[in-house]
Amino acid sequence: YDTWDDYVIWKDGKIVCRAGIFKYSQAAWEVAGVSTLPEYRCKGYGESIVSHCTAIILNNGKIATCTTRDTNIAMRRTAEKVGFMEMTEKV
């Protein structure tokens, strides 16, 4: 897809963590679809891949975004470690 790039971390002969970059506008791209195998969680893989994807977005001159559910505490913590700030949209 022209609007999506995938990135993975390989370890022990398998994909242990993945994330995508969703190119949803000319100005902003999103770190999306972050997933880590349960037995590889809490080892820094999520933070590493989110950092990598964020750097790619910023190096392309885009605004980096990251959206997740309020209940996804692990992803919220990972995004915060990388430097994302919580923003709430008022409707």
C-alpha positions in Angstrom: 0.0 0.0 0.0 1.2 3.5 -0.7 -0.2 4.7 2.6 1.3 2.1 4.9 4.8 0.8 5.7 5.5 -2.1 8.0 8.5 -2.5 10.3 9.4 -5.6 12.4 11.9 -6.8 14.9 13.2 -10.3 14.4 14.6 -12.4 17.2 15.0 -16.1 17.6 14.0 -16.6 13.9 10.6 -14.9 14.2 8.9 -11.6 14.2 8.6 -10.6 17.9 7.4 -7.0 17.4 5.8 -5.0 14.6 4.5 -1.6 13.9 3.3 0.4 10.9 3.4 3.9 9.7 0.1 5.0 8.3 0.5 7.9 5.9 -2.9 9.4 6.4 -2.3 13.0 5.2 0.3 15.2 3.5 1.2 16.7 6.9 1.0 13.9 9.4 1.7 10.2 9.7 0.8 7.8 12.5 2.7 5.1 14.3 0.0 2.3 14.2 -0.6 -1.3 14.7 2.1 -1.9 17.3 2.2 -5.4 18.6 4.6 -7.5 20.6 4.4 -11.3 21.2 3.5 -11.8 24.9 6.7 -13.6 25.8 8.8 -10.7 24.4 6.9 -7.9 26.2 8.6 -5.6 28.8 12.0 -6.0 27.1 12.0 -2.7 25.3 11.0 -4.0 21.8 7.8 -1.8 21.7 9.7 1.3 22.7 12.4 0.6 20.2 10.1 0.1 17.2 7.9 3.1 18.1 11.0 5.2 18.4 12.2 4.0 15.0 8.9 4.7 13.3 8.7 8.1 14.9 12.2 9.0 13.7 11.3 8.0 10.2 8.1 10.2 10.3 10.0 13.2 11.7 12.9 12.7 9.2 10.4 12.9 6.4 9.2 16.3 7.7 5.8 15.0 8.9 4.0 15.4 12.2 4.1 12.2 14.1 0.9 10.9 15.8 0.0 7.9 17.8 -3.5 7.0 18.7 -4.6 4.2 21.1 -7.5 3.4 23.3 -7.6 4.8 26.8 -7.6 1.2 28.1 -4.4 0.3 26.3 -2.1 1.2 29.2 1.0 -0.5 27.8 0.8 1.4 24.5 0.1 4.7 26.3 3.2 4.2 28.4 5.3 3.3 25.4 4.1 6.4 23.5 4.9 8.6 26.5 8.4 7.1 26.8 9.1 8.0 23.2 7.8 11.5 23.7 4.2 11.6 22.6 1.9 13.8 24.7 -1.6 13.0 25.6 -4.1 15.2 23.7 -7.8 15.0 23.9 -10.1 16.1 21.2 -13.2 17.9 22.3 -16.2 17.2 20.2 
